[in-house]
Amino acid sequence: MIHDLTAAISQVLDAHRIGGGYLETPVPGLTIMRAYDAVMPQHMTYKPSLCVIAQGAKQVTTPERTLTYGDMQSLVVAIDIPVLSHIVRVSRDKPYVAATLNLNAEILLDVLTQLGDVPSPEGRSEFGMLVTDLDSHITGSLIRLLDLVSRPQAIGVLYPAIMREVSYWLLTGPAGRDLARMVATGGQPQRIAKAVRHLRDNFDAAIKMAELAGIAGMSTSSFHQHFKILTSMSPLQYQKQLRLMEARRLMLAEGEKASVAGFAVGYESASQFSREYARMFGAPPHRETRRALGGDAFA
């Protein structure tokens, strides 16, 4: 069904007159894209989602892991994770064609409670991203979701049913245990996810490890261990990536000076901000703000 999915995504993009680029569709949580040329690696935060490549290949990197997936494969993401995302196979003849579908935790949990043969969500935590091959069931569900883009009046009626299909096939597939852990009440990933949400919402504040562990209902040492297993980084590394990505957004999207952006996201030292920014993005922040503002922006 590779050609069917590629054609379905391409058809929607063509209908919206998008050659290369992204389209956030009216279907909740469904974004599609196409690229004809290589693009620079991008820092972003993946949310719990099903990331599908119909054609091409992508590499996703965290501080300690690198995953590569391509034609008719998916990346199932079970927890918010900052990553470096890089398209690694694309050409004018065979463009990169992909879709991302945010997972609906309420629907996943509802489907999970009705299943009796899903692997138990108990047990040791695993890394929060998994590469799997797409099967005909998931592919068919995605094509039906894409069909709703041109039928917005049907979204409210049919979207929940199709998402239940997606949830069923995911929960009974290779990523079933990871997703069951994500939504199971009291499971380690869900408890870590609560702390992750707090950290994400308060990334500009100093980290209090005991507070995060308390939110997760764990001891400090257990929390640190399970957090790193799920995200492949420590809470401090996680916060640093969130801070630097937000600072970059403030500079490039809102025109803030580097010094202002650094302090806005919680840095107390301009030199430390500049040093860590350059390490993550490959260039000091004043170069990017100079391009954005047309002058020397870092004081």
C-alpha positions in Angstrom: 0.0 0.0 0.0 3.0 2.3 -0.2 1.9 3.9 -3.4 -1.7 4.3 -2.0 -0.4 6.2 1.1 2.1 8.3 -0.9 -0.7 9.2 -3.4 -3.2 10.0 -0.7 -0.9 12.4 1.0 0.3 14.0 -2.3 -3.3 14.4 -3.4 -4.3 16.4 -0.4 -1.1 18.6 -0.7 -1.8 19.1 -4.4 -5.4 20.1 -3.6 -4.1 22.8 -1.2 -1.5 23.9 -3.8 1.4 22.9 -1.5 4.4 21.7 -3.5 6.9 21.3 -0.7 6.1 22.0 2.9 3.7 21.3 5.7 -0.1 21.2 6.0 -1.9 21.1 9.3 -5.2 19.5 8.2 -8.6 20.1 9.7 -8.5 16.5 11.0 -7.4 16.9 14.7 -3.7 16.2 15.2 -3.0 15.2 11.5 -0.2 17.1 9.8 1.3 16.0 6.4 4.3 17.2 4.5 6.4 16.8 1.4 10.0 17.8 0.6 11.8 17.7 -2.7 15.2 18.8 -1.4 17.4 18.1 1.7 16.7 20.5 4.5 18.8 21.5 7.6 18.3 19.3 10.7 15.7 20.7 13.0 15.4 20.8 16.8 11.8 20.1 17.9 9.8 18.4 20.6 8.0 15.2 19.6 4.6 14.7 21.3 2.9 11.4 21.8 2.2 10.6 18.1 2.4 8.2 15.2 5.0 9.6 12.7 4.7 7.9 9.4 7.0 8.0 6.3 5.3 7.0 3.1 8.4 7.7 1.0 12.0 8.8 2.0 13.8 8.4 5.3 14.4 10.4 8.4 16.9 10.3 11.3 15.8 11.3 14.8 18.5 11.9 17.4 18.5 12.4 21.2 21.6 12.9 23.3 22.2 9.2 23.6 20.2 7.5 20.8 19.7 7.7 17.0 16.8 6.1 15.2 16.4 6.0 11.5 13.1 5.0 9.7 12.0 5.2 6.1 9.6 3.9 3.4 6.4 2.6 5.0 7.7 2.7 8.5 6.5 4.6 11.5 8.0 6.1 14.7 5.6 5.6 17.6 6.3 8.3 20.3 4.9 7.6 23.8 6.2 10.7 25.7 7.2 14.3 24.9 10.9 14.1 23.8 13.1 16.9 22.4 15.0 15.6 19.3 17.1 16.6 16.4 15.1 15.6 13.3 16.8 15.2 9.9 15.5 14.0 6.5 18.2 11.7 5.2 16.7 10.4 2.0 15.0 12.7 -0.5 15.2 13.6 -4.2 13.3 15.5 -6.8 12.2 12.2 -8.4 11.2 10.7 -5.1 10.2 13.4 -2.6 10.0 12.8 1.1 6.3 12.2 1.9 5.2 11.9 5.5 2.4 12.3 8.0 2.2 12.9 11.8 -0.9 11.9 13.8 -1.1 13.0 17.4 -2.3 10.2 19.6 -5.5 10.7 21.6 -4.8 9.4 25.1 -8.5 9.2 26.0 -9.3 7.0 23.0 -6.2 4.9 23.6 -7.2 4.3 27.3 -10.9 3.6 26.3 -9.7 1.0 23.7 -7.2 -0.4 26.2 -9.8 -1.1 28.8 -11.8 -3.2 26.3 -8.8 -5.4 25.3 -7.9 -8.5 27.2 -4.9 -9.6 25.2 -2.6 -6.6 25.1 0.8 -7.1 26.8 0.7 -6.0 30.4 1.7 -2.4 30.9 3.6 -3.4 34.0 7.3 -4.0 34.0 10.5 -2.1 33.3 10.3 1.2 31.4 11.5 1.4 27.8 12.7 4.2 25.6 9.7 6.4 24.6 10.2 6.0 20.9 9.9 2.8 18.7 10.3 2.3 15.0 7.8 -0.2 13.5 6.8 -1.3 10.0 3.5 0.0 8.8 0.9 -2.7 8.2 -2.2 -2.6 5.9 -4.5 -1.8 8.9 -2.7 1.3 10.0 -2.2 2.4 6.4 -5.9 2.0 5.6 -6.9 4.0 8.7 -4.5 6.8 7.7 -5.9 6.9 4.2 -9.4 7.2 5.6 -8.3 10.1 7.8 -6.8 11.8 4.8 -10.1 11.3 3.0 -11.8 13.4 5.7 -9.7 16.5 4.8 -11.9 17.2 1.8 -15.0 16.3 3.9 -14.8 18.5 7.0 -18.5 17.9 7.7 -17.7 14.3 8.3 -14.8 14.8 10.7 -16.9 15.1 13.9 -18.7 11.9 13.1 -16.0 9.7 11.7 -12.7 10.8 13.3 -13.4 9.2 16.7 -14.2 5.8 15.0 -11.1 5.9 12.8 -8.9 6.9 15.8 -10.3 3.9 17.7 -9.1 1.8 14.7 -5.7 3.4 14.9 -5.5 2.9 18.7 -6.6 -0.8 18.4 -4.0 -1.7 15.8 -1.3 0.2 17.7 -2.1 -1.4 21.0 -2.2 -4.9 19.5 1.0 -4.3 17.5 4.8 -4.0 18.4 4.3 -0.7 20.2 1.3 -2.0 22.3 3.2 -2.4 25.6 4.7 1.1 25.3 1.4 2.8 24.6 -0.4 0.8 27.3 2.2 2.0 29.7 1.7 5.6 28.5 -2.0 5.6 29.3 -2.3 3.0 32.1 -3.2 4.7 35.4 -0.2 4.6 37.8 2.2 3.2 35.2 5.8 4.6 35.3 5.6 6.3 31.9 2.4 8.1 32.8 3.9 9.2 36.1 7.0 10.4 34.4 4.8 12.1 31.8 3.2 14.2 34.6 6.6 15.4 35.6 7.5 16.0 32.0 4.5 18.2 31.5 5.4 20.2 34.7 8.9 20.6 33.4 7.7 21.7 30.0 5.3 24.2 31.4 7.9 25.6 33.8 11.2 25.2 31.9 12.3 28.7 32.7 12.4 27.9 36.4 15.2 26.2 38.3 14.9 22.4 38.5 13.9 21.0 41.8 14.5 17.3 41.4 12.6 16.4 44.6 9.6 18.3 43.4 9.6 16.5 40.0 10.1 13.2 41.7 7.2 14.0 44.0 4.9 14.8 41.0 5.8 11.4 39.6 5.3 9.7 42.9 8.8 8.3 42.9 12.0 8.5 44.9 14.5 11.0 43.5 16.9 8.2 42.4 14.1 6.1 40.8 12.7 9.1 39.0 16.0 10.1 37.6 16.6 6.5 36.4 13.2 6.1 34.7 13.2 9.6 33.2 16.5 8.9 31.5 15.3 5.5 30.2 12.2 7.0 28.6 13.8 10.2 27.2 17.5 9.2 26.9 18.5 12.4 28.7 18.6 13.7 32.3 15.9 16.2 33.5 18.6 18.9 33.3 19.5 18.0 29.7 15.7 17.9 28.9 15.2 21.4 30.4 18.2 22.8 28.6 16.9 21.6 25.2 13.5 23.1 25.9 15.1 26.4 27.0 17.3 26.7 23.9 14.5 25.8 21.5 12.2 28.4 23.0 15.0 31.0 23.0 15.6 30.3 19.3 11.9 30.7 18.6 11.8 34.0 20.4 14.8 35.3 18.4 13.7 34.1 15.0 10.0 34.3 15.2 9.5 37.3 17.5 12.7 39.3 16.8 14.0 39.3 20.4 17.6 40.1 21.0 19.7 37.1 22.1 20.4 38.6 25.6 16.6 39.1 26.1 15.8 35.6 24.9 18.4 34.0 27.1 17.1 35.6 30.2 13.5 35.0 29.2 14.0 31.3 29.2 15.8 31.2 32.5 19.5 31.8 31.9 21.2 34.0 34.3 24.5 34.2 32.4 24.7 35.6 28.8 28.0 33.8 28.3 26.6 30.5 29.4 23.5 30.9 27.2 25.7 31.8 24.2 28.0 28.8 24.8 25.2 26.3 25.2 23.3 27.7 22.3 26.3 27.4 20.0 26.9 23.9 21.1 23.3 22.9 20.3 22.7 24.8 17.1 26.2 25.1 15.7 26.5 28.9 15.8 26.3 31.6 18.6 22.9 33.3 19.0 24.1 36.7 17.9 24.6 35.4 14.4 20.9 34.4 14.1 19.6 37.5 15.7 21.8 39.6 13.4 20.2 37.9 10.4 16.7 38.4 11.9 17.2 42.0 13.0 19.7 43.2 10.5 22.3 44.3 13.1 24.5 43.3 16.0 22.0 42.1 18.6 23.9 40.5 21.5 25.1 42.9 24.1 
